């Protein structure tokens, strides 16, 4: 972007199990901090409360557009599953939204702009490919390990969404050796094992007295055995799921973000150890598992990339 050109921003929206967030993101993938707004969501919120949260952050963020800057579109990342053709969402962790017309809700607020919707996991993958840990890599998976677990794919240099928009939803891949029931109806889904809340819940069955991921991180750092066992269990499950994905898709890289992924660097080390057990499949064990390079900005940068890097999103 030349110094004489008007700045070009996308209004990026991220909708998840705990919050709706929006910000302006420029065509270099930089989030304009002063434009960032968030509102609480949550599994107990009504449909209208969730819609109000989205309206609030969109309106506040659009009002933050600097004088002389151009707003060129709106990108939405949302927890899945989604319904791509209809622009609707059914996030597992927001049970009152089933086939909810999220794209139409947002489009009504910005009738003069193009609006694109994809799963949040795909957005985080786009962000890593554009300006993060996956730059220059054309076969990668991005993962979010947080309240839930999501994922997205770039294969051959372009995103892979599938006909419904849900390709890459690794959170509901079942992992061998685990029998944790999942809200999706499956048994042993990686989200039911290794998401932040589920890891904390399992640790509590082992005597852990804390209540949050932050508590678990502190206990792990203090070598609390229940915390260590819980993190190791979740890391092993993550590694098994990633190994299966790498076996299927011949991936070069997996970049992992999300709040719970920061519980300790050892979480990813446990995952790498599990991947290494596939001793006869060198093409799968070669996959690199790295932390996100984008901190908490990844979901918003990826939502903006739906517009700024539209050539990667068929």
C-alpha positions as CSV (number, residue, x, y, z in Angstrom):
1,X,0.0,0.0,0.0
2,X,1.6,3.3,-1.1
3,X,1.8,6.2,1.2
4,X,-0.4,8.2,-1.1
5,X,-3.2,5.6,-1.4
6,X,-6.2,5.7,0.9
7,X,-6.0,3.0,3.5
8,X,-8.3,0.0,2.6
9,X,-9.9,-1.8,5.5
10,X,-12.1,-4.8,5.9
11,X,-14.5,-5.0,8.8
12,X,-13.6,-8.4,10.3
13,X,-16.0,-10.3,12.6
14,X,-15.3,-13.3,14.8
15,X,-18.2,-15.0,16.5
16,X,-17.5,-17.7,19.0
17,X,-18.7,-19.4,22.2
18,X,-17.7,-16.6,24.6
19,X,-17.7,-13.4,22.5
20,X,-18.4,-11.6,19.3
21,X,-15.5,-9.4,18.2
22,X,-15.0,-7.0,15.3
23,X,-12.1,-4.8,14.1
24,X,-10.9,-3.1,11.0
25,X,-8.0,-4.9,9.3
26,X,-5.9,-3.3,6.5
27,X,-4.6,-4.9,3.4
28,X,-1.3,-5.8,5.1
29,X,-3.1,-7.9,7.7
30,X,-2.7,-5.3,10.5
31,X,-5.5,-4.9,13.0
32,X,-6.4,-1.3,13.8
33,X,-6.4,-1.5,17.6
34,X,-8.7,1.5,18.2
35,X,-11.4,-0.1,16.1
36,X,-11.6,-3.4,18.1
37,X,-14.8,-4.0,19.9
38,X,-16.2,-7.1,21.6
39,X,-19.4,-8.2,23.2
40,X,-20.2,-11.3,25.3
41,X,-22.0,-14.3,23.8
42,X,-22.2,-17.6,25.8
43,X,-24.2,-20.8,25.7
44,X,-26.8,-19.3,28.0
45,X,-27.5,-16.3,25.8
46,X,-30.8,-16.0,23.9
47,X,-30.8,-15.7,20.1
48,X,-31.7,-12.0,20.3
49,X,-28.8,-11.4,22.8
50,X,-26.4,-13.1,20.4
51,X,-27.7,-11.0,17.5
52,X,-27.5,-7.9,19.6
53,X,-23.9,-8.6,20.4
54,X,-23.0,-8.9,16.7
55,X,-24.9,-5.7,15.8
56,X,-23.2,-3.9,18.6
57,X,-19.6,-4.8,17.5
58,X,-20.3,-4.2,13.8
59,X,-21.8,-0.8,14.5
60,X,-19.1,0.3,16.8
61,X,-16.3,-0.9,14.5
62,X,-17.8,0.7,11.4
63,X,-18.0,4.0,13.3
64,X,-14.2,3.7,14.0
65,X,-13.3,3.9,10.3
66,X,-10.6,6.7,10.0
67,X,-11.4,9.7,7.9
68,X,-10.4,9.2,4.3
69,X,-10.1,5.4,4.6
70,X,-12.0,3.0,2.4
71,X,-14.1,0.2,3.8
72,X,-14.0,-2.5,1.1
73,X,-16.0,-5.4,2.6
74,X,-16.9,-7.5,5.6
75,X,-15.5,-10.9,6.5
76,X,-17.1,-13.2,9.1
77,X,-15.6,-16.1,10.9
78,X,-17.9,-18.2,13.0
79,X,-17.7,-21.4,15.0
80,X,-19.1,-24.3,13.1
81,X,-20.9,-26.0,11.6
82,X,-21.9,-23.4,9.0
83,X,-24.2,-23.6,6.0
84,X,-22.2,-21.9,3.3
85,X,-24.8,-21.6,0.6
86,X,-27.4,-20.1,2.9
87,X,-24.9,-18.0,4.9
88,X,-26.3,-19.5,8.1
89,X,-24.6,-20.9,11.2
90,X,-25.3,-23.6,13.8
91,X,-22.4,-23.3,16.3
92,X,-22.3,-26.3,18.6
93,X,-21.4,-24.0,21.5
94,X,-24.2,-21.6,20.8
95,X,-27.2,-24.0,21.0
96,X,-30.0,-21.4,20.3
97,X,-28.5,-20.7,16.9
98,X,-29.4,-23.4,14.5
99,X,-29.3,-22.5,10.8
100,X,-29.2,-18.9,12.0
101,X,-28.9,-16.4,9.1
102,X,-25.8,-14.7,10.3
103,X,-24.6,-13.4,6.9
104,X,-28.0,-11.7,6.3
105,X,-27.9,-10.1,9.8
106,X,-24.6,-8.5,9.0
107,X,-25.4,-7.7,5.4
108,X,-28.4,-5.7,6.6
109,X,-26.0,-3.5,8.6
110,X,-23.7,-2.9,5.7
111,X,-26.0,-3.0,2.6
112,X,-23.4,-1.3,0.4
113,X,-20.6,-3.8,1.0
114,X,-19.7,-7.4,0.0
115,X,-20.0,-9.9,2.9
116,X,-18.3,-13.3,3.1
117,X,-18.7,-16.0,5.7
118,X,-16.5,-19.0,6.6
119,X,-15.8,-21.2,9.5
120,X,-13.5,-19.7,12.1
121,X,-11.0,-22.5,11.7
122,X,-10.6,-21.7,8.0
123,X,-10.1,-18.0,8.9
124,X,-7.3,-18.8,11.3
125,X,-5.7,-20.9,8.6
126,X,-5.9,-18.1,6.1
127,X,-4.4,-15.7,8.6
128,X,-1.4,-18.0,9.2
129,X,-0.9,-18.5,5.5
130,X,-1.1,-14.7,4.8
131,X,1.0,-13.1,7.6
132,X,1.7,-15.9,10.2
133,X,3.5,-19.1,10.8
134,X,2.3,-20.6,7.4
135,X,3.7,-18.0,5.1
136,X,5.1,-19.7,1.9
137,X,3.5,-23.0,2.8
138,X,0.7,-24.3,0.5
139,X,-0.4,-27.4,2.4
140,X,-1.3,-26.6,6.0
141,X,-4.0,-26.9,8.6
142,X,-4.8,-24.2,11.2
143,X,-6.3,-25.2,14.5
144,X,-8.1,-23.3,17.3
145,X,-7.8,-24.9,20.7
146,X,-10.0,-22.9,23.0
147,X,-13.5,-23.2,24.4
148,X,-13.9,-25.6,21.4
149,X,-11.6,-27.0,18.8
150,X,-11.8,-25.9,15.2
151,X,-9.7,-26.2,12.1
152,X,-9.3,-25.2,8.5
153,X,-7.3,-26.3,5.4
154,X,-5.3,-24.8,2.7
155,X,-4.3,-27.4,0.1
156,X,-2.4,-26.6,-3.0
157,X,-2.3,-23.0,-2.1
158,X,-6.1,-22.4,-1.8
159,X,-8.6,-22.9,0.9
160,X,-10.7,-26.1,1.0
161,X,-14.2,-25.4,2.3
162,X,-16.2,-28.2,0.9
163,X,-19.7,-27.9,-0.5
164,X,-21.2,-27.0,2.9
165,X,-18.3,-24.9,4.2
166,X,-17.2,-27.4,6.9
167,X,-14.1,-29.1,5.5
168,X,-11.3,-29.1,8.1
169,X,-13.6,-29.3,11.1
170,X,-11.1,-31.4,13.0
171,X,-12.7,-30.8,16.4
172,X,-15.1,-33.7,15.7
173,X,-12.7,-36.3,14.5
174,X,-12.8,-39.2,16.9
175,X,-9.6,-40.3,18.6
176,X,-8.7,-43.9,19.4
177,X,-8.4,-44.9,23.0
178,X,-10.8,-42.2,24.4
179,X,-14.5,-42.6,25.3
180,X,-15.4,-39.0,26.3
181,X,-18.9,-38.2,25.0
182,X,-19.2,-35.2,22.7
183,X,-22.1,-32.8,22.3
184,X,-22.1,-33.6,18.6
185,X,-23.2,-37.2,19.3
186,X,-19.8,-38.7,18.8
187,X,-17.6,-40.5,21.3
188,X,-13.9,-39.5,21.8
189,X,-14.0,-36.4,19.6
190,X,-10.9,-34.3,20.0
191,X,-13.1,-31.3,21.2
192,X,-14.6,-33.5,24.0
193,X,-11.1,-34.4,25.2
194,X,-8.7,-31.5,24.6
195,X,-10.6,-28.2,24.6
196,X,-9.9,-26.0,27.5
197,X,-13.1,-26.6,29.5
198,X,-13.0,-30.4,28.9
199,X,-9.3,-30.6,29.9
200,X,-10.1,-28.7,33.1
201,X,-13.1,-30.9,33.8
202,X,-11.0,-34.1,33.4
203,X,-8.3,-32.7,35.7
204,X,-11.0,-32.1,38.3
205,X,-11.8,-35.8,38.3
206,X,-8.2,-36.4,39.2
207,X,-8.2,-34.1,42.2
208,X,-7.4,-30.7,40.5
209,X,-9.1,-27.9,42.6
210,X,-9.0,-25.1,40.0
211,X,-11.8,-24.0,37.7
212,X,-10.2,-22.4,34.6
213,X,-7.5,-22.8,32.0
214,X,-5.5,-20.1,33.8
215,X,-5.7,-22.2,37.0
216,X,-4.6,-25.3,35.1
217,X,-1.7,-23.4,33.6
218,X,-0.5,-22.2,37.0
219,X,-0.9,-25.7,38.5
220,X,1.0,-27.3,35.6
221,X,3.9,-24.8,36.1
222,X,3.9,-25.8,39.7
223,X,4.2,-29.5,38.7
224,X,0.8,-30.4,40.1
225,X,0.3,-34.0,39.1
226,X,-3.3,-33.8,38.2
227,X,-2.6,-30.8,35.9
228,X,0.4,-32.5,34.3
229,X,-1.7,-35.6,33.6
230,X,-4.5,-33.6,32.1
231,X,-2.3,-31.6,29.8
232,X,-0.4,-34.7,28.7
233,X,-3.7,-36.5,28.0
234,X,-5.0,-33.6,25.9
235,X,-1.7,-33.2,24.1
236,X,-1.6,-36.9,23.2
237,X,-5.1,-36.7,21.8
238,X,-4.3,-33.6,19.8
239,X,-1.3,-35.4,18.3
240,X,-3.3,-38.5,17.4
241,X,-5.9,-36.3,15.6
242,X,-3.2,-34.3,13.8
243,X,-1.4,-37.6,12.8
244,X,-4.6,-38.9,11.3
245,X,-5.1,-35.6,9.4
246,X,-1.5,-35.6,8.1
247,X,-1.9,-39.2,7.0
248,X,-5.0,-38.4,5.1
249,X,-3.9,-35.0,3.6
250,X,-0.1,-35.1,3.5
251,X,0.3,-31.8,5.4
252,X,3.5,-29.8,5.7
253,X,2.4,-27.7,8.7
254,X,-0.2,-27.4,11.5
255,X,-0.4,-24.0,13.2
256,X,-2.3,-24.0,16.5
257,X,-3.8,-20.9,18.2
258,X,-6.6,-20.3,20.6
259,X,-6.5,-19.4,24.3
260,X,-6.0,-22.9,25.7
261,X,-3.1,-23.7,23.3
262,X,-1.1,-21.3,25.5
263,X,-1.6,-23.4,28.7
264,X,2.0,-24.5,28.4
265,X,4.4,-25.1,25.4
266,X,4.5,-28.7,26.5
267,X,0.9,-29.2,25.2
268,X,2.3,-29.1,21.6
269,X,5.3,-31.2,22.6
270,X,3.0,-33.9,23.9
271,X,1.2,-33.7,20.5
272,X,4.5,-34.0,18.6
273,X,5.4,-37.1,20.6
274,X,2.1,-38.7,19.7
275,X,2.6,-37.9,16.0
276,X,6.1,-39.5,16.1
277,X,4.6,-42.9,17.0
278,X,3.5,-43.3,13.3
279,X,6.9,-44.7,12.7
280,X,6.1,-46.3,9.3
281,X,4.6,-43.2,7.8
282,X,7.4,-40.7,7.3
283,X,5.3,-38.5,5.1
284,X,2.9,-38.0,8.0
285,X,5.5,-37.7,10.8
286,X,7.3,-35.0,8.9
287,X,4.4,-32.5,9.6
288,X,5.6,-29.6,11.7
289,X,3.3,-28.5,14.6
290,X,3.9,-24.9,15.6
291,X,2.2,-22.3,17.7
292,X,0.3,-19.5,15.9
293,X,2.4,-16.5,15.1
294,X,-0.6,-14.2,15.5
295,X,-1.6,-14.3,19.1
296,X,-5.2,-13.3,19.6
297,X,-5.4,-11.4,16.2
298,X,-5.5,-14.5,14.0
299,X,-9.3,-15.0,13.8
300,X,-9.9,-11.3,12.8
301,X,-7.0,-11.2,10.4
302,X,-8.3,-14.4,8.8
303,X,-11.9,-13.0,8.5
304,X,-10.4,-9.9,6.8
305,X,-8.5,-12.2,4.4
306,X,-11.8,-13.5,3.1
307,X,-12.0,-10.1,1.3
308,X,-8.3,-9.0,1.1
309,X,-7.1,-12.4,-0.2
310,X,-10.3,-13.4,-2.0
311,X,-8.2,-15.2,-4.7
312,X,-7.4,-17.9,-2.0
313,X,-11.1,-18.5,-1.2
314,X,-13.0,-20.2,-4.1
